[in-house]
Amino acid sequence: MEKTFKIIGLDCANCAAQLENSIKKIEGIESASVSFITGKLVIKANKDSIEEIIKKVKKIIKKEEPDVDIEEL
């Protein structure tokens, strides 16, 4: 299952790359892409555990980039 989110408050491309690398490490994530240019996060993950994975993604974002928020598109 693929989910797309709008990223709000991301400051730089390096921050986007660091977030992407951290999100890819979450168990159950098939792929993840964070684009600083478009301000989007796209994740592909197992449909059965998508809600738990989204919670983990939000937790990682708050830990690494406290001023960043995401909204599901």
N, C-alpha and C positions, 0 to 999 in steps of 0.2 A: 504494500500500500504506500502511496506517495502522498506526502503532506507538504504544503507550501506556506511559509510564514513571511510576513513583512517584519524586517528588523528596524527598530527605531532607536536612534542614538549611537550607532556604531561610528567611531571616529576615524578609523584608518584601515587600509587594506591588510596590514600586518595583523591587526586585531582580528579581522575576519578570518585570516588563514589560521591563526591560533585557535579560534573558536571551532572552525571546521575540523581541525585535527583532534581536538578534545571530543567533539560530538561523534566523530567516526569511531572512537574507542568504546562507545556505549554498546553493551551486549544487545543484540537484536537489530542494530542498525545495519542495513545492507549498503547504503551509500548516503553521503551527506555533502551538500554544497552550500557554502556561504559566499554570497557575492556582495562585495562592498559597493560596487558600481550600481547594481539594481536594488540593493537593500533587501535582498531576499535570502531566505534559508529554505532549502528543499531537502527533505529527508525521505528515504525509502526504508521501510521497516516492515517486520512481520505484522500483519493485520490484527492478529490475536492479542498482541501486547502493545499496540500503538499508544494507548493512553498512558501506560506506565513509562514508555520511552519518552513521550512528550514531557512528562513531569521531570524526568532525568535531564532532558535537554534544557529545560527552563532553569533547573538547579545549577547546571554547569555555567550557563550564561550569566546568572546572577553572581556566581562565585568569581568568574574571570572578568566580567564586564558589568559591574553593578549598576551602571547607568543605562544599560541596554534593555529594551523590552521587545517582545515579539507578539505579533497578532496573527492568528490563522487567517489565511485568505480563502 
